[in-house]
């Protein structure tokens, strides 16, 4: 990204800080799709994702004066979106079945590297059971550690690891059928 585009963002941000609705709308347009995808991956529900997305932007614009350019605006608003999504999950506690009781429990087996096309991976992820999809997304896509996931979802670190492992196995199984 060149200096010119950074300055354009800074100008939009500074105008937005003063309450300029046009500048805020431009920022919204620049980031809405990416933030929607982040929230949807975590929540797995379009209606909830849309609600949390709106709350994310409302909070971001309300607190824009706190943005100090210590990171990119994209990283800053993504953190807000993730935190809002995770708080939503905590509030609406998702029941996580102990892995041994789960219908997708798979015995331990050696992993072989397999290559798949991205379209099949996306379809496979969308077909994962909700709990699997959340842990898979938080760990692999959003980059949270199993310790952080355990704290967020109020489960053990071992449960997070095993759910991730099972999600990965189930994903491979699903992809093979596509």
C-alpha positions in Angstrom: 0.0 0.0 0.0 1.5 3.3 -1.0 1.8 6.5 1.0 -1.0 8.1 -1.0 -3.6 5.4 0.0 -2.5 5.6 3.6 -3.1 9.4 3.5 -6.5 8.9 2.0 -7.5 6.6 4.8 -6.0 9.0 7.4 -8.0 11.9 5.8 -11.2 9.7 5.9 -10.5 8.8 9.5 -9.8 12.3 10.6 -13.0 13.6 8.9 -14.9 10.7 10.5 -13.6 11.6 13.9 -15.3 15.0 13.5 -18.6 13.3 12.7 -18.5 13.7 9.0 -21.2 11.2 7.9 -20.0 11.0 4.3 -16.5 10.1 5.4 -17.9 7.5 7.9 -20.0 6.0 5.1 -16.9 5.7 2.9 -15.0 3.9 5.7 -18.1 1.7 6.2 -18.1 0.8 2.5 -14.4 0.0 2.6 -14.6 -2.4 5.5 -18.2 -3.8 5.7 -17.7 -6.9 3.6 -14.5 -8.0 5.3 -15.9 -7.4 8.8 -19.1 -9.3 7.8 -17.1 -12.3 6.8 -15.1 -12.2 10.1 -18.3 -12.1 12.1 -20.1 -14.7 10.0 -17.2 -17.1 10.4 -17.4 -16.8 14.2 -21.2 -16.8 14.6 -22.3 -19.0 11.7 -25.6 -17.2 11.5 -26.4 -14.5 8.9 -29.0 -12.6 11.0 -26.8 -12.6 14.1 -23.8 -11.6 12.0 -25.7 -8.7 10.5 -26.7 -7.5 13.9 -23.2 -7.8 15.4 -21.8 -6.1 12.3 -24.0 -3.1 12.8 -23.0 -2.9 16.5 -19.4 -3.1 15.5 -19.6 -0.1 13.2 -21.7 1.9 15.7 -19.1 1.2 18.4 -16.2 1.9 16.1 -17.6 5.3 15.1 -18.6 6.2 18.6 -15.1 5.4 19.8 -13.1 6.6 16.8 -11.5 9.4 18.8 -9.6 6.6 20.7 -8.1 5.3 17.4 -4.5 6.5 17.5 -3.0 4.9 14.4 -1.1 2.3 16.4 -2.4 -0.2 14.0 -4.4 0.0 10.8 -8.0 0.9 11.0 -8.8 -2.5 9.5 -7.0 -4.3 12.3 -8.6 -2.0 14.9 -12.2 -2.6 13.6 -11.5 -6.3 13.1 -10.6 -6.6 16.8 -13.9 -4.8 17.7 -15.8 -7.2 15.4 -14.2 -10.3 16.9 -14.7 -9.1 20.5 -18.4 -8.3 19.8 -18.8 -11.7 18.2 -17.2 -13.6 21.1 -19.2 -11.6 23.6 -22.3 -12.6 21.7 -21.3 -16.2 21.9 -20.6 -16.0 25.6 -24.0 -14.3 26.2 -25.8 -17.0 24.1 -23.8 -19.9 25.4 -23.3 -22.5 22.8 -23.5 -26.0 24.2 -20.3 -28.0 23.4 -20.8 -31.7 23.6 -17.9 -33.6 25.1 -16.1 -35.1 22.2 -16.5 -38.7 23.2 -20.3 -38.3 23.2 -20.3 -36.5 19.8 -21.7 -38.3 16.7 -18.6 -37.3 14.8 -16.1 -38.8 17.3 -13.3 -40.4 15.3 -10.6 -42.7 16.5 -7.0 -41.4 16.5 -5.3 -42.0 13.2 -2.2 -40.8 11.4 -2.6 -37.6 9.4 -1.7 -37.6 5.7 -1.2 -34.3 3.8 -4.0 -33.9 1.3 -4.6 -31.0 -1.1 -8.1 -29.8 -1.9 -9.4 -26.9 -3.9 -10.5 -23.8 -1.9 -14.1 -24.0 -3.2 -14.5 -27.5 -1.7 -12.9 -26.4 1.6 -15.3 -23.5 1.9 -18.3 -25.8 1.2 -16.9 -28.3 3.7 -16.5 -25.7 6.4 -20.0 -24.5 5.9 -21.2 -28.1 6.5 -19.3 -28.6 9.8 -21.5 -28.9 12.9 -21.7 -25.4 14.6 -19.4 -26.1 17.5 -16.7 -27.6 15.3 -17.0 -24.7 12.8 -16.6 -22.1 15.6 -13.5 -23.6 17.1 -12.1 -24.3 13.6 -12.6 -20.7 12.6 -11.3 -19.2 15.8 -8.2 -21.3 15.8 -7.3 -21.6 12.1 -8.8 -18.5 10.5 -8.8 -15.9 13.3 -5.6 -17.1 14.9 -6.6 -17.6 18.5 -4.7 -20.1 20.6 -6.5 -23.1 22.2 -5.9 -21.5 25.6 -7.7 -18.3 24.4 -10.5 -20.3 22.8 -10.9 -22.3 26.1 -11.2 -19.0 28.1 -13.6 -17.5 25.6 -16.0 -20.5 25.3 -15.4 -21.5 28.9 -14.3 -25.0 28.0 -11.0 -26.8 28.7 -8.0 -26.3 26.5 -8.0 -30.1 25.8 -11.6 -29.8 24.6 -10.7 -27.0 22.3 -7.8 -29.0 20.9 -9.8 -32.2 20.5 -12.8 -30.3 18.9 -10.4 -28.6 16.5 -8.8 -32.0 15.6 -12.2 -33.6 15.1 -13.4 -30.6 13.0 -10.3 -31.0 10.8 -11.0 -34.8 10.4 -14.7 -34.2 9.7 -13.8 -31.5 7.2 -11.6 -33.9 5.3 -14.3 -36.5 5.4 -16.8 -33.9 4.0 -14.5 -32.7 1.3 -13.9 -36.2 0.0 -17.7 -36.5 -0.7 -17.8 -33.2 -2.7 
